[in-house]
């Protein structure tokens, strides 16, 4: 696609429910990143994919968070048993090869609200 | 642990003014530094990327400088316009795959 696409744009859920957030990177981009932006905070790194592999999962805050990527394209971030502190904007980014000096291209994010 | 700080947190200027946004980082072992723009409800747009071997990058009315040894970068915006109103984020790429972001500077340019 022309840009990084994320869905849904907004998600309201009840505490304890599971949610899935989707990211469709720019076509041909092999590197994909998930970040979380809480109100008034900087972006927090969650996980990095190179192809379908995740060499760096160090930012996932707990075992309730998981992510997968299939076909080297679409990625899904799953949050199980959501908590109120999970409320944030979840942003996805991609780059062509994952080289250190490549620009990152971001999607518009998913605003997650846990009631 | 790398930390990125941006000052000021918010800035309001009249249209036409030249302005400087500041970014500092604690560990000089970086691969690059990027400046991003974020509009409300939208994702981030990369404005400029300075590699660790470079001193500055320019794009239109924007100029970003990098002093790696002192852990500082500045984003200079010339002749500011109301359309420049947004949050500006500074980010450094460290070893591995992470890009570490500052909390941003909220800029408002008054017409």
Boltz contact constraints between the chains, C-beta under 6 A:
constraints:
  - contact:
      token1: [A, 42]
      token2: [B, 101]
      max_distance: 6.0
  - contact:
      token1: [A, 42]
      token2: [B, 102]
      max_distance: 6.0
  - contact:
      token1: [A, 42]
      token2: [B, 103]
      max_distance: 6.0
  - contact:
      token1: [A, 43]
      token2: [B, 101]
      max_distance: 6.0
  - contact:
      token1: [A, 45]
      token2: [B, 98]
      max_distance: 6.0
  - contact:
      token1: [A, 48]
      token2: [B, 97]
      max_distance: 6.0
  - contact:
      token1: [A, 56]
      token2: [B, 97]
      max_distance: 6.0
  - contact:
      token1: [A, 100]
      token2: [B, 31]
      max_distance: 6.0
  - contact:
      token1: [A, 100]
      token2: [B, 93]
      max_distance: 6.0
  - contact:
      token1: [A, 101]
      token2: [B, 32]
      max_distance: 6.0
  - contact:
      token1: [A, 101]
      token2: [B, 51]
      max_distance: 6.0
  - contact:
      token1: [A, 103]
      token2: [B, 46]
      max_distance: 6.0
  - contact:
      token1: [A, 103]
      token2: [B, 49]
      max_distance: 6.0
  - contact:
      token1: [A, 106]
      token2: [B, 43]
      max_distance: 6.0
  - contact:
      token1: [A, 106]
      token2: [B, 44]
      max_distance: 6.0
  - contact:
      token1: [A, 107]
      token2: [B, 43]
      max_distance: 6.0
  - contact:
      token1: [A, 108]
      token2: [B, 42]
      max_distance: 6.0
  - contact:
      token1: [A, 108]
      token2: [B, 43]
      max_distance: 6.0
  - contact:
      token1: [A, 109]
      token2: [B, 43]
      max_distance: 6.0
